[in-house]
Amino acid sequence: MAKVVTNVARMRVYAEATAAFATDHSGTAGDFLDCPFVEGTVQLQLLEPMESPQFAQQHLDAYPIEVHMPKRARLSFDIPLTGLGLATSTRGESALSRLLKIFMGGVVLGTSNTVASTSTTTVVNFTSASLFAQGDAVAFATGAGGKLEMREILSISTNAVTLKHALSNAPANGSVIYAAAVHYLTTGQAANETSLQVIFEGIETDDRWLLLGGQIASPPKFSLPIGGIPRISFEWEFANWFYADGVNTAGDFVGPALAAATYTFNRPVVMKDSELRITDVGTSSIASTLIDASTIEFTPAVSYTPHLAPGGTQNIVQWIRTRTVPVITGSFTYPYEDQTWFTEKAEDDRRAFFLQIGSSPTLVTGGGVLISAPTIQITDVQRVDMGGVAGQQVSWKGTIDGATSGTADYEKSAFRIHLF
């Protein structure tokens, strides 16, 4: 048999409904989305521990036959943090969007709109705002040179939508209001929460596997390099796995040569033409909110635990989100100039973190990402060396959205990830 390389592979992802936890869906492979993981980052462990029953033996060197313990699988990989490509209709779902939804709990695939009448930089009149809600994000080509500006929604009165913070310029009548795929935290009670199912295929035609009942094993890690391609590092744990040969699984993936993947709604973004804004909660002004940070950290603490029982799938009935607070923390560094951030810490005022990545309005190559922590507290400020420049590192911790008045999960989410 031929020896093959490990970096050539295909991975497809599917979101299992709560009622279909760890139920083989591989017979309908078209429901899976090709996942554009970063080459060389995948690590797959197919675990089936063996354990001795420790029966008493009658010979000094005898050992009993070990028994099979519950199966598990571990899968880790990096995936670029990508936009979807701008759309004037309902947002499509990318593999990244599906993964974010599974680990965070909720997603709203928005539908774009148009400006209906004269608007201001903070209140925009939609043709129809019926499909929008507090905490959703929208984008307008109102920046310098028509660059996109992404904003979260504060409130809605019929079709008049108030933004959390102002645009640079009022949007023109008839101009496009781009909607996002909005990913938000749920409280663990939502009926639409899902788990992960993966078809993994190596280049060797016998190296094909189905992983079922997956959830994050540890909080995802965000990498946000200035001038680089942002990415997320995921580590997942699965309740069960099978050799995907059509005998152990509904779908048969053993034998055929590896087919080319199709990565849909996948627009790479770079940490350039981007902006970090730290705003006052409840204040719309964007004056003095732009932060020229040299490093940015965004660190979720979302965690899950398995509900174990004598039955279930390899003893797992479902994954349950646990309380881990603060659920979001972060920091940024930039040159030290004055006492501003020491004062911010001392005053305990609520701030908001908005990181917009990408601003191109071009429909073909456009797209972008808005990461928000809508209510934060500055918890530490330290002097640091920025390559010979006197700098400061400002650290913060987040809580639920204190700006929006609603009580739904998407309205109160402590952080959101919007893909445009």
C-alpha positions as CSV (number, residue, x, y, z in Angstrom):
1,M,0.0,0.0,0.0
2,A,1.3,3.5,-0.9
3,K,2.6,5.8,1.7
4,V,0.9,9.2,1.7
5,V,1.4,12.7,3.3
6,T,-0.7,13.8,6.2
7,N,-1.4,17.4,5.2
8,V,-3.7,16.6,2.3
9,A,-7.2,16.0,3.7
10,R,-10.9,17.0,3.5
11,M,-13.1,17.8,6.4
12,R,-16.9,18.4,6.3
13,V,-19.0,19.6,9.2
14,Y,-22.7,19.2,10.2
15,A,-24.8,20.7,13.0
16,E,-26.7,18.0,14.9
17,A,-30.0,19.0,16.4
18,T,-30.5,18.4,20.1
19,A,-33.0,15.6,19.4
20,A,-30.6,13.9,17.0
21,F,-27.5,14.0,19.2
22,A,-24.8,11.7,17.9
23,T,-27.2,10.3,15.3
24,D,-25.3,9.3,12.1
25,H,-26.2,11.8,9.3
26,S,-23.5,10.7,6.9
27,G,-26.0,9.2,4.5
28,T,-26.9,12.7,3.5
29,A,-23.4,14.1,2.9
30,G,-24.8,17.1,1.0
31,D,-25.9,18.5,4.4
32,F,-22.3,18.8,5.5
33,L,-20.2,21.9,4.7
34,D,-16.6,21.7,3.6
35,C,-14.4,23.2,6.3
36,P,-11.5,25.4,5.2
37,F,-9.1,24.5,8.1
38,V,-5.5,25.7,8.0
39,E,-3.2,23.1,6.4
40,G,-1.0,21.3,8.9
41,T,-3.0,22.2,12.0
42,V,-5.4,19.1,12.1
43,Q,-4.8,16.6,14.9
44,L,-7.3,13.7,15.1
45,Q,-7.3,11.2,18.0
46,L,-9.6,8.2,17.9
47,L,-9.9,7.0,21.4
48,E,-11.2,3.7,22.8
49,P,-9.4,3.2,26.1
50,M,-8.8,-0.4,27.3
51,E,-8.9,-1.3,31.0
52,S,-8.1,-4.4,33.0
53,P,-11.0,-5.9,35.0
54,Q,-8.2,-6.9,37.5
55,F,-9.3,-10.5,37.8
56,A,-7.1,-12.5,40.2
57,Q,-4.5,-14.5,38.3
58,Q,-2.9,-17.9,39.1
59,H,0.4,-17.3,37.5
60,L,3.0,-14.7,38.4
61,D,3.1,-13.2,34.8
62,A,-0.6,-13.7,33.8
63,Y,-2.7,-10.8,32.8
64,P,-6.5,-10.7,32.0
65,I,-7.9,-9.6,28.7
66,E,-8.7,-5.9,28.9
67,V,-12.2,-4.6,28.2
68,H,-13.3,-1.7,25.9
69,M,-14.2,1.5,27.7
70,P,-16.4,4.3,26.2
71,K,-15.1,5.7,23.0
72,R,-14.2,9.4,22.5
73,A,-12.5,11.4,19.8
74,R,-10.5,14.6,19.9
75,L,-10.1,16.9,16.9
76,S,-8.2,20.1,16.8
77,F,-7.5,22.5,14.0
78,D,-7.2,26.2,13.1
79,I,-9.6,28.0,10.8
80,P,-9.2,31.5,9.3
81,L,-11.6,34.1,10.7
82,T,-13.3,34.9,7.4
83,G,-16.2,37.1,6.1
84,L,-19.0,35.7,4.1
85,G,-18.8,38.1,1.1
86,L,-21.3,41.0,1.1
87,A,-24.8,40.1,0.0
88,T,-28.0,42.1,-0.7
89,S,-30.2,39.2,0.3
90,T,-30.3,36.6,3.2
91,R,-26.9,35.6,4.5
92,G,-25.6,32.2,3.6
93,E,-24.0,29.8,6.1
94,S,-20.3,29.1,6.0
95,A,-18.5,26.3,7.8
96,L,-17.0,28.9,10.2
97,S,-20.5,30.2,10.9
98,R,-21.6,26.7,11.7
99,L,-18.8,26.1,14.1
100,L,-19.3,29.4,15.8
101,K,-23.0,28.7,16.2
102,I,-22.3,25.3,17.7
103,F,-19.8,26.6,20.3
104,M,-21.7,29.8,21.1
105,G,-25.2,28.4,20.9
106,G,-27.1,30.8,18.6
107,V,-27.0,32.3,15.1
108,V,-29.2,34.7,13.2
109,L,-28.6,34.7,9.4
110,G,-29.6,38.3,8.6
111,T,-31.3,39.7,5.5
112,S,-30.0,42.9,4.0
113,N,-32.2,46.0,3.6
114,T,-32.1,49.5,2.1
115,V,-32.2,53.0,3.6
116,A,-35.8,54.2,3.1
117,S,-35.6,58.0,3.8
118,T,-33.4,60.7,5.2
119,S,-31.4,59.3,8.1
120,T,-28.7,60.5,10.6
121,T,-25.4,59.0,11.6
122,T,-27.1,57.3,14.6
123,V,-30.8,56.7,13.5
124,V,-31.3,54.9,10.1
125,N,-34.7,54.5,8.5
126,F,-35.0,51.0,7.1
127,T,-37.4,50.0,4.3
128,S,-38.4,47.3,6.8
129,A,-36.8,46.5,10.1
130,S,-39.0,43.6,10.9
131,L,-36.2,41.0,10.5
132,F,-33.8,42.9,12.8
133,A,-33.4,43.0,16.5
134,Q,-31.3,44.6,19.3
135,G,-27.7,43.2,19.1
136,D,-27.8,42.5,15.4
137,A,-25.1,44.1,13.3
138,V,-25.4,46.1,10.1
139,A,-22.8,47.6,7.7
140,F,-23.0,50.8,5.7
141,A,-20.6,52.2,3.0
142,T,-20.3,55.5,4.9
143,G,-16.6,55.5,5.7
144,A,-13.9,57.5,3.9
145,G,-14.0,56.5,0.2
146,G,-17.0,54.4,0.7
147,K,-15.5,52.0,3.2
148,L,-17.7,49.8,5.3
149,E,-18.6,50.8,8.8
150,M,-20.1,48.0,10.9
151,R,-22.4,48.8,13.9
152,E,-24.5,46.9,16.4
153,I,-28.2,47.8,16.8
154,L,-29.2,49.5,20.0
155,S,-32.9,49.7,19.6
156,I,-35.7,49.6,17.0
157,S,-38.9,51.7,16.7
158,T,-40.9,50.3,13.8
159,N,-38.5,50.9,10.9
160,A,-36.3,53.5,12.7
161,V,-33.1,51.8,13.8
162,T,-30.8,53.4,16.4
163,L,-27.2,52.3,16.3
164,K,-25.0,51.8,19.3
165,H,-22.5,54.3,18.1
166,A,-22.4,56.7,15.2
167,L,-21.4,56.3,11.6
168,S,-18.9,58.8,10.1
169,N,-21.5,60.0,7.7
170,A,-25.3,59.5,7.3
171,P,-26.1,56.8,4.8
172,A,-27.7,57.9,1.6
173,N,-31.3,57.2,0.7
174,G,-31.6,54.0,-1.2
175,S,-28.2,52.7,-0.2
176,V,-27.7,49.1,0.9
177,I,-27.8,48.1,4.6
178,Y,-25.7,45.0,4.8
179,A,-26.8,42.4,7.3
180,A,-24.6,39.9,9.1
181,A,-24.6,36.4,10.3
182,V,-24.9,37.1,14.0
183,H,-23.4,34.6,16.5
184,Y,-24.3,35.0,20.1
185,L,-24.2,33.1,23.4
186,T,-27.2,31.1,24.6
187,T,-27.9,30.2,28.2
188,G,-27.9,26.5,27.6
189,Q,-31.7,26.3,27.5
190,A,-32.3,27.0,23.8
191,A,-34.0,24.3,21.8
192,N,-32.0,25.2,18.7
193,E,-28.6,24.4,20.3
194,T,-26.6,21.9,18.3
195,S,-23.5,19.7,18.4
196,L,-20.9,18.9,15.8
197,Q,-20.6,16.0,13.4
198,V,-17.6,15.6,11.2
199,I,-16.7,13.6,8.1
200,F,-12.9,13.4,8.0
201,E,-11.1,12.1,5.0
202,G,-7.3,11.6,4.6
203,I,-5.7,11.3,1.1
204,E,-5.3,7.5,1.8
205,T,-8.6,5.9,0.6
206,D,-8.9,3.8,3.8
207,D,-8.3,6.8,6.1
208,R,-12.0,7.9,6.4
209,W,-13.8,8.6,9.7
210,L,-17.1,9.8,11.1
211,L,-17.1,11.8,14.4
212,L,-20.4,12.3,16.2
213,G,-21.7,14.3,19.2
214,G,-19.0,16.9,19.3
215,Q,-18.6,20.1,21.4
216,I,-15.6,22.2,22.3
217,A,-13.2,20.6,24.7
218,S,-11.6,23.9,25.6
219,P,-12.4,27.5,24.8
220,P,-11.4,28.5,21.3
221,K,-8.3,30.7,21.0
222,F,-8.4,33.8,18.8
223,S,-5.2,35.0,17.0
224,L,-5.5,38.6,15.8
225,P,-2.1,39.5,14.3
226,I,-1.7,43.1,13.0
227,G,-1.2,42.9,9.3
228,G,-1.9,39.1,9.3
229,I,-4.8,36.8,8.7
230,P,-6.8,36.3,11.9
231,R,-7.7,32.7,12.9
232,I,-9.4,30.6,15.5
233,S,-7.9,27.5,17.1
234,F,-10.6,24.9,17.9
235,E,-10.4,21.7,20.0
236,W,-13.4,19.5,20.0
237,E,-14.4,16.3,21.9
238,F,-16.8,13.8,20.4
239,A,-19.0,11.2,22.0
240,N,-18.5,8.6,19.3
241,W,-16.6,7.7,16.2
242,F,-16.7,5.1,13.4
243,Y,-14.7,4.0,10.4
244,A,-16.7,5.6,7.6
245,D,-17.0,2.5,5.3
246,G,-20.7,2.3,4.7
247,V,-21.0,-0.7,7.0
248,N,-20.4,1.1,10.3
249,T,-21.8,4.3,8.9
250,A,-24.7,5.3,6.7
251,G,-22.4,7.0,4.2
252,D,-19.5,5.1,2.5
253,F,-16.3,7.2,2.1
254,V,-13.8,4.5,1.8
255,G,-12.3,3.8,-1.6
256,P,-12.8,6.8,-3.8
257,A,-10.0,9.3,-4.4
258,L,-10.2,12.4,-2.3
259,A,-12.6,14.8,-4.0
260,A,-12.0,18.6,-4.1
261,A,-13.6,20.6,-1.4
262,T,-15.9,23.6,-2.1
263,Y,-15.6,26.4,0.4
264,T,-18.7,28.5,0.2
265,F,-19.3,32.0,1.7
266,N,-15.6,32.1,2.6
267,R,-13.9,35.6,2.1
268,P,-10.5,35.9,3.8
269,V,-9.9,39.1,5.7
270,V,-6.6,40.7,6.9
271,M,-6.0,42.9,9.9
272,K,-5.5,46.0,7.8
273,D,-8.1,48.6,6.8
274,S,-9.6,47.6,10.2
275,E,-10.3,49.4,13.4
276,L,-10.6,48.9,17.1
277,R,-13.0,51.2,19.0
278,I,-13.5,51.3,22.7
279,T,-16.8,53.3,23.3
280,D,-18.8,54.4,26.2
281,V,-21.9,52.2,26.9
282,G,-25.0,54.3,26.2
283,T,-23.1,57.1,24.3
284,S,-23.3,57.2,20.5
285,S,-20.3,59.5,19.8
286,I,-17.3,58.0,18.1
287,A,-15.0,60.9,18.9
288,S,-11.7,59.7,20.5
289,T,-12.9,56.0,20.4
290,L,-10.4,54.7,17.8
291,I,-7.5,52.8,19.4
292,D,-4.3,52.3,17.5
293,A,-3.4,49.1,19.2
294,S,-0.3,47.1,18.4
295,T,-1.6,43.9,19.9
296,I,-5.2,42.8,20.6
297,E,-6.4,39.8,22.6
298,F,-9.9,38.5,22.7
299,T,-10.4,35.5,25.0
300,P,-13.7,33.6,25.5
301,A,-14.1,31.2,28.4
302,V,-17.1,29.2,27.2
303,S,-17.1,25.7,28.5
304,Y,-19.3,22.6,28.3
305,T,-19.6,19.4,30.4
306,P,-21.1,16.1,29.4
307,H,-24.4,14.8,30.9
308,L,-23.3,11.2,31.7
309,A,-25.7,8.4,32.2
310,P,-25.7,4.6,31.9
311,G,-27.3,4.9,28.5
312,G,-26.7,7.8,26.1
313,T,-24.1,7.6,23.3
314,Q,-21.0,6.1,24.9
315,N,-22.6,7.3,28.1
316,I,-23.1,10.9,26.9
317,V,-26.7,12.1,26.7
318,Q,-25.9,15.7,25.7
319,W,-23.4,18.5,26.3
320,I,-24.4,21.2,28.9
321,R,-22.9,24.7,28.9
322,T,-21.4,25.5,32.4
323,R,-21.0,28.8,34.1
324,T,-17.5,30.2,33.6
325,V,-17.1,33.9,34.4
326,P,-16.0,36.2,33.2
327,V,-17.1,34.6,29.9
328,I,-15.0,37.0,27.9
329,T,-11.8,38.9,28.7
330,G,-9.2,40.7,26.6
331,S,-6.5,43.3,26.3
332,F,-4.9,45.7,23.9
333,T,-1.5,47.5,23.9
334,Y,-0.5,50.8,22.4
335,P,1.9,53.6,23.2
336,Y,1.7,55.3,26.6
337,E,0.7,58.9,26.3
338,D,-1.2,59.9,29.5
339,Q,-3.2,58.7,32.5
340,T,-6.5,58.1,30.5
341,W,-6.7,54.3,31.1
342,F,-5.6,54.5,34.7
343,T,-8.5,56.9,35.1
344,E,-10.8,54.6,33.2
345,K,-9.9,51.8,35.6
346,A,-10.3,54.0,38.7
347,E,-13.8,55.2,37.7
348,D,-15.2,51.7,37.0
349,D,-17.2,53.0,34.0
350,R,-18.7,50.6,31.6
351,R,-17.1,50.6,28.1
352,A,-17.7,48.5,24.9
353,F,-15.2,46.7,22.7
354,F,-15.7,46.7,18.9
355,L,-13.1,45.2,16.6
356,Q,-14.0,45.6,12.9
357,I,-11.8,43.5,10.5
358,G,-12.0,44.5,6.9
359,S,-13.8,47.5,5.3
360,S,-13.9,46.8,1.6
361,P,-17.3,47.6,0.0
362,T,-16.6,45.6,-3.1
363,L,-19.2,42.9,-3.6
364,V,-16.9,40.4,-5.3
365,T,-14.1,40.4,-2.8
366,G,-15.8,42.2,0.1
367,G,-16.8,41.0,3.5
368,G,-15.7,41.4,7.0
369,V,-16.0,40.6,10.6
370,L,-17.2,42.5,13.6
371,I,-16.2,41.2,17.1
372,S,-18.0,42.8,20.0
373,A,-17.9,42.7,23.8
374,P,-20.7,45.2,24.4
375,T,-20.1,45.8,28.1
376,I,-16.7,45.7,29.6
377,Q,-14.8,47.0,32.6
378,I,-11.1,48.1,32.5
379,T,-9.5,45.9,35.2
380,D,-5.8,46.5,34.8
381,V,-3.3,48.9,33.2
382,Q,0.4,48.1,33.1
383,R,3.4,49.8,31.5
384,V,5.0,47.6,28.8
385,D,7.9,47.7,26.4
386,M,6.7,47.8,22.8
387,G,10.0,47.1,21.0
388,G,11.7,50.1,22.6
389,V,8.6,52.3,22.7
390,A,7.0,53.0,26.0
391,G,3.7,51.3,26.0
392,Q,0.7,50.3,28.1
393,Q,-1.3,47.1,28.2
394,V,-5.0,47.7,29.0
395,S,-6.9,44.6,30.2
396,W,-10.6,44.2,30.5
397,K,-13.4,41.8,31.5
398,G,-16.8,41.5,30.0
399,T,-20.4,41.0,31.2
400,I,-23.8,40.8,29.5
401,D,-24.9,43.6,27.2
402,G,-25.8,46.6,29.3
403,A,-26.9,48.8,26.4
404,T,-29.8,46.8,25.0
405,S,-33.1,46.7,26.8
406,G,-34.2,43.2,25.8
407,T,-33.9,40.0,27.7
408,A,-33.5,37.4,24.9
409,D,-30.1,35.6,24.6
410,Y,-29.1,37.4,21.4
411,E,-29.9,40.8,23.1
412,K,-27.9,40.1,26.3
413,S,-25.0,38.1,24.9
414,A,-21.7,39.1,26.5
415,F,-19.9,38.8,23.2
416,R,-21.0,38.5,19.6
417,I,-19.2,37.6,16.3
418,H,-20.8,39.1,13.2
419,L,-19.7,37.8,9.8
420,F,-20.5,40.0,6.8
